[in-house]
Amino acid sequence: MDYSRKISERLWNQSDKGELESHREETYIDDIIQKNHLERRLLENLAGVETVFDGGAGCGRFSILLAKRGCRVTHFDISQPMIDKAKELAEAAGVAGQITFVKGALEDLSAYADCSFDLVISFDAPVSYTWPNQERVIEELTRIAKKKIMLSVTSRLGSLPYLANPIQKNQFILDENAPDSFVQWLVKNREKAVGGFAFNRRSAEELLEGGLMGGEAAIAEYERGGAPWCITYAFMPDELEAILARCGVKSIKMAGPGAFARTVPREILVKIMNDPRQRADFLAFCYEYDSNPFVCGMGKDNLFAMGDIIRG
């Protein structure tokens, strides 16, 4: 087992992960925008879809949505706390019988035959956490798809501005008084983060060139007994498109959820989100703007791609 998988397992299997992840759309504006984009994509593309594989399904945000639409969903995740929370939410929604819950890692999909699912999805970047096996994982996800595939991976161009903005997450806090411990840490340490910041050109150029975040530093923290953020491979748009094309995916469409919202200051974002009419209009416009291929690389966190599976 390589370090990427071990680190991912330790991080996502922390006991509070399922509960925290289930509240992200109540806590962070960027999560609201990203998940709204993905939901719209799904609902526009469900014609003829009866079976779905949700890889890295977390606490069930999309598994439950799809089950409510009558799909039979395989909810696949590396984290037992995430699966436990997903089961709880699925039961509350009355769709637990539509979902099969499986604990596993995306690096091993050998249990599934070719074309096992009408639609294969993997959202919020679990593919990026499988480095150095990310291309093989995409090949496997494509292999088990019969009709369509949808992925969101970490965006290299979208991630690079973080290296010049130590308070980027503060922009997207919906309520600074939220009980979420990370929100409170961000608010408390804002001035310290700004005061201690110095731009590192070398780090930025290394990420731009190689796309790898974490690596040796994450491994060292793991060996000390910590639970570091996953080693993450960040994709360029043309790179992801080329991998999917090599796997036989056709009619590829790409998007950058969050590209528009990252240009808006927090005060305005909060005002918009707290007004139902403005919020609905804003999310609809974000979907339109972020779907433009010219901004796909500048999504807030993720690079989205989808396409058709056409077997010869």
N, C-alpha and C positions, 0 to 999 in steps of 0.2 A: 504494500500500500504506500503510495507516495505522500509527500507532505501536504500537498494541496487538499487531498481527500481527508487526511487526518485532522488538519486545521479546520476544515469546513465542518466536519462532524463535531468537533469540540465546541466550536462557536455556536452552531445552530441547535445543539442539544442542551444548551444551558436551560435550566428549568423555566425561566421567565420568558423565553423567546416567543412561544406561541401566544401568550397573553399580550405582550408588547406589540407584536406584528399585527394582531387583530384590531388594534386601535390606531394604526398609522394614519388612516384617512380622517380620523378625528383630531389628529395632532399636527400633521405636516401638509402644507398646501401643495408641495411638489408631488406628494403621494396621491392626493386627490386628482391632480391633473393627469398624472401618468396612468393611474388605474381607470380614469374616465376614458382616456384615449384607447386603452386596451379593450375595455368593455364595448365601446362603439365598434371597434374592429371585429370583435367576436360576433356581435349581434348582426352585423352586416354580412357575415359570411357563414351562417349556419344552415343554409339550404343544402339538403342532402346529408347532413352530418348527424349521425346517431351515436357514434362512439368516439370518445376523446381520451387522449393520454395527456395528463397535466404533469409535466416533469419539473420538480422543484416547486410543488404546489403550495407549500407553506401552510397557512392556517385556513386555506380553502376559499379564498376570495373569488377565484374563477371557477373552481370545481363546483361550488355551490350555485353560482350563477348559471352555469351550463346545465347542471342537474335540474334546476328549476325550469329550464327550457326543454326538458324531456330527454336530454342526452344521458347516456350511460358513461360515467367518467371513472377512469383509473387515476386516483390521486396518489402521486409518487413523490416521496420526499425523504431526505436523509435524516430528518429530525423527528424523534418520537414526540417531544413536546408540541411541535407544530401539528403533527398528525392527531394527537389527542385533542388539541384545540379545534382542529378542523372537524373532527367527529362530533364534538360538542355543538358546534355551530350548525353542522349539517342536520343533526337531530332536531335542533331548535327550529330549523327551517323546514323540517318535514321531508327532507330529501336524502337522508342517510342511506336508504335502500337503493338509491340510484348511483351510489359511489362505492368503489372498491378502494380501500386504503392499503397502500403498500409502502413499507420502509425499505429504502434502497438508495444507491448512489447512481447518478447518471453515467458514470464511467462503466457501468455494467448493466446493459439492457438485453442480455442474452436470453432472458426468460421470454422475450416477446418475438414472435415470428414476423417476417416481412409483412407489411401492409395490415398490421393488426388493428389499426385505428383510423377512422375516417379523418380525424383532425388530431394533430400533435401540437401542443403548445408548451412553451417553457419561458415564463415571464420573470422579470426582475433579476435577470443576470445569473442564474445558477450555472449556465454554460460557461460563463467567464471564470467561475470558481473551480473549473476542472483542469486548469493549466497543469502540465503541458499537453493535455489530451483533448483540448477544446475542439479541434477539427474532427477528430475521431468521434466525439460525442455528437456533433452536428450530423455527421454521416449516419450514426446510429438512430438519431431521432428521425432523420429523413427516411431511413430504411423501414421503420415501423409505421410510417404514415402512408395512408392509402389515397387521400384526396388533397389535403392541405397541411401546411406547416406554418406556424407563427412563432417567432422567437423575439425576445428582447435580451440584449447582451450589454455589457458595459461599453460605453462609447469612449474611444480614445480622445477625440477632439472635444467631446463634451466634458470629459474629466480634467483635461489640462487646465482650464481656468481655476480649478480648485487650488492649484499650486500657487496662484497669485491672490487667493482669497480665503484666508483662514476662518472667515465667519460666513461662508456661503450658505450654510444650513440655517443660520439665524434668519435669513431672508424669508424662509418658508415656514416659520413657526406660526401656527394659527392662533394659539393662545399662550402667551408667555407665563401664565399662571397655571398651566396644565400640570398635573401631578407627575407626568412622565419624568423620570430621573435624568434622561439625556437632555430634555428641554431645559430643565433647571441648571444642568451643568453648562449648557451653551449660553444661557443668559448670564450666569454668574461669571463665566470666564471670557466674555466677549472682549472687554477692554484689555485683558491680559493677552488674549490671542493677537489682537491688533498690535499692542506694544511690543510683543516679542517676535513679530514677523519680520522676516528678511527674504526677499525673493532669491531663489536658487536657480539660476539659468541652467546649470548642468542637469539638475533633476528634471526640469521641464523638457530639455532636449532628449534626455534618456527615455522619458515616457513617450514623447512624440516618435522617437525612432523605434523603440522596442515594444511598447505597449504593456509592459509588466509593472504591476504595483504590488508591493509586499516583498516577496522573495526571501532573501536571507534574514532580513530583520524579523519577518513574521515567523520564520522557522526558529530563530533564536528565542523569541518570546514563547513560542509553543514549548520548546525544550525546557524553559524555565518553569513550566506549569501553567502559563497563562492561556488566555483564549483570544488570540489576536484576530483582527479582521482577516478574512480569507485572502490568500494569494489570488490576485485578480488579473486576468488578461483582458485588456481593453482593445476592441476591434476598430479598425478603420472601415468606413462604409463600403468602399470598393472591395476590400478584403472579404467582408462578410458576404457580399453579393456574389463574389467569385466562388467562394466555398459552396454556397447554396447551388449555384449554377453547375458546378462540378458534380454535385450530388443529384443532378437531374431536375432541380426545381425550376419551374417555368413561371413566367409572368410575375417576376419578383417586384414587390413594392416595399419601399422603405420610409421610415419616419423618425423624427426626433422628438418624442414627447417631452414637453417642458422648454422647448427652444424659445417660444414667445414669452413665457412666464418669467424666465430668468432675466429678462430685460426690465422687469417691473419692480419697483421698490416694495419692501414689506408692507409699509403703511397702506399702500394702494391695494395690494393683494388681499390684505385682511379686510379692508372695506368692501371689496368686491365679493369675497367669500361669505361675508355676513349679510349680504343682500341677495335674497333668492333669485330675483330677476336678473341682476347683474351677473351673478354666479353662473346661471344657466347660459346666458349669452356669452360670457367669457370662456367657459369650457367648450362651447360649440366653436367659437372662433379659434381657440387654441388647437382644437382638433384639425381644423382646416389649415391653419398656418403650419403646424408641426408636421403635417403630411406632405408639405412641399418638399420635393427631393433636394432642393438647394439648401435646406437647413437641417437635413436629417442627421448630420454629424454633430450638431450642436444641441441635441437633447440634453436635458438637465443631468440625467444619469445614464439613461439607456438609449441604445440604438435598436430600433424595431425593424423587423423584416418579415415578410410573409410571401408565400407563393403557392402555386399549384403543383401537385404531384401527378405526373403523367407517365404511366408505365408503358414502355414500348412493346 
